[in-house]
């Protein structure tokens, strides 16, 4: 009886220990802080018509200086009777010292109806203290040329 109960427990305990160790290897340090990021940008296409893109995400900072930004959802709204399709896109880049360290891009199919689109995107720095900006860009969909908005956020 003792062997039947203890053996599975030891296997589970060792797997849990492996999982915690693997997480430390992947992140390169222990989690120091978590901060919520909220941001929006918009464009005026003409006569009060336009688009606005919204994000809500998290910034995690680790003991070695590594930063990870996660954005699970984005939202795009039209205003003033703006016309447009549902092929907008979103991109973000971890930047610093004049370089892109990591980038992620949504599919070219984001709806512009004011609802949250699932994108499950993330960017991170791979070495300590080299990334200090997050570059975010929405490209909205309309007939003719597609307007966009870009902003750099200090992280």
Residue pairs with C-beta under 8 A, 6 or more apart in sequence:
24 30
27 62
27 66
27 68
28 62
28 64
28 66
28 128
29 62
29 63
29 64
29 65
29 66
30 62
30 63
31 60
31 61
31 62
31 63
32 61
32 62
32 63
33 60
33 61
34 58
34 59
34 60
34 61
35 58
35 59
35 61
36 56
36 57
36 58
36 59
37 55
37 56
37 57
37 58
37 59
37 69
37 71
37 134
37 153
37 155
38 54
38 55
38 56
38 57
39 54
39 55
39 136
39 151
39 153
40 52
40 53
40 54
40 55
41 52
41 53
41 136
41 138
41 149
41 150
41 151
42 50
42 51
42 52
42 53
42 79
42 149
43 50
43 51
43 140
43 147
43 148
43 149
44 50
45 51
45 82
45 142
45 147
47 80
48 79
48 80
49 78
49 79
49 80
49 81
49 82
50 78
50 79
50 80
50 82
51 76
51 77
51 78
51 79
51 82
51 84
51 88
51 112
51 138
51 140
51 142
51 147
52 76
52 77
52 79
53 74
53 75
53 76
53 88
53 90
53 138
53 140
53 149
54 74
54 75
54 76
54 77
55 71
55 73
55 74
55 75
55 90
55 136
56 71
56 72
56 73
57 69
57 70
57 71
57 72
58 69
58 70
59 67
59 68
59 69
59 134
59 155
60 67
60 68
60 69
60 70
61 67
62 68
64 128
65 125
65 127
65 128
65 129
65 130
66 124
66 125
66 126
66 127
66 128
67 94
67 124
67 125
67 131
67 155
68 122
68 123
68 124
68 125
69 92
69 94
69 122
69 123
69 124
69 134
69 155
70 121
70 122
71 90
71 92
71 119
71 121
71 122
72 118
72 119
72 120
72 121
73 116
73 117
73 118
73 119
74 90
74 106
74 110
74 116
74 117
74 119
74 138
75 114
75 115
75 116
75 117
76 88
76 110
76 111
76 112
76 113
76 114
76 117
76 138
76 140
77 112
77 113
77 114
78 84
78 112
78 113
78 114
82 142
83 142
83 143
84 112
84 140
84 141
84 142
84 143
85 112
85 141
85 142
86 109
86 110
86 111
86 112
86 113
86 141
87 108
87 109
87 110
87 141
88 108
88 110
88 111
88 112
88 138
88 139
88 140
88 141
88 146
89 105
89 106
89 107
89 108
89 109
89 110
89 138
89 139
90 105
90 106
90 110
90 119
90 121
90 136
90 137
90 138
90 139
91 103
91 104
91 105
91 106
91 136
91 137
91 139
92 103
92 104
92 121
92 123
92 134
92 135
92 136
92 137
93 100
93 101
93 102
93 103
93 123
93 134
93 135
94 100
94 101
94 102
94 103
94 123
94 124
94 125
94 131
94 133
94 134
95 101
95 131
95 132
95 133
95 134
95 135
95 152
96 125
96 130
96 131
96 132
96 133
97 130
100 135
101 123
101 124
101 125
101 126
101 130
101 131
102 123
102 124
102 125
102 126
102 131
103 123
104 121
104 122
104 123
105 121
106 117
106 119
106 121
110 117
110 119
111 117
112 140
112 141
123 134
124 131
125 131
131 155
132 154
132 155
133 152
133 153
133 154
133 155
134 152
134 153
134 155
135 150
135 151
135 152
135 153
136 150
136 151
136 152
136 153
137 148
137 149
137 150
138 148
138 149
139 146
139 147
139 148
140 146
140 147
140 148
